[in-house]
Amino acid sequence: MASETKVLAIIPARGGSKGLPGKNIKVLDKKPLIAWTIDAAIESKVCHKVIVTTDCEEIAKVAIEYGAQVPFLRPERLSDDNASTVDVVLHAMDNIDFNFDIIMLLQPTSPLRSASDIKNALKIFKASDVSSVVSVSKCDKSPFWSFWRNECGKLTPVIEKDNQYERRQNLQDAYVLNGAIYIVNSEKFKKKRQFLFSDTVSYEMSKRSSVDIDDIFDFRFAEILIGKT
């Protein structure tokens, strides 16, 4: 672990999930969902402090049990559907007694993100001298095959192209933010209140590692993948 920079890992986990009630502590292959992210952060050995920001005492209890710190309970104003991730992270930064240079946001809905993913993403951040590094995965479908649909059912290409129906193999690969890892310079984040900058570099993750759990179907899919590992 580099001595010149300090890394604060923040895991946001509110209690009021609507897509899958109790999601963050729902047991996935013998341990709570949030524990997968806590374990990966600790196992990576690159995070100087791993904290969970939550409004739920039950989530806090589980987080502490698995080795994370919960220095505060998140206020109600940052716990509803309108609370932004940026505000949640800024609140955590302002309410922790720890000097840090790098913020690492790790969402608990990405349980198959590994310690190696965390370590390798941070390695890219430190080697690239950039404002941030974000994890991505390759899109299943090209954005050139995406359309806006109006109330009459008419389709308009999201991206105009001379040959809109070109073979998939001839189209350039596209990538999407998978939400698993955000690494950002803490001062730049505080000043700009964002994770993406003009110099942001991506860290590509596999489709398997990029599974994001939003509902019961995602959860069951993760169970299947873990069972086949």
Secondary structure, 3 states (H helix, E strand, C coil): CCCCCCEEEEEECCCCCCCCCCHHHCEECCEEHHHHHHHHHHHHCCCCEEEEEECCHHHHHHHHHCCCECCCECCHHHCCCCCCHHHHHHHHHHCCCCCCCEEEECCCCCCCCCHHHHHHHHHHHHHHCCCEEEEEEECCCCHHHCEEECCCCCEEECCCCCCCCCCHHHCCCCEEEEEEEEEEEHHHHHHHCCCCCCCCEEEECCCCCCCCCCCHHHHHHHHHHHHCC
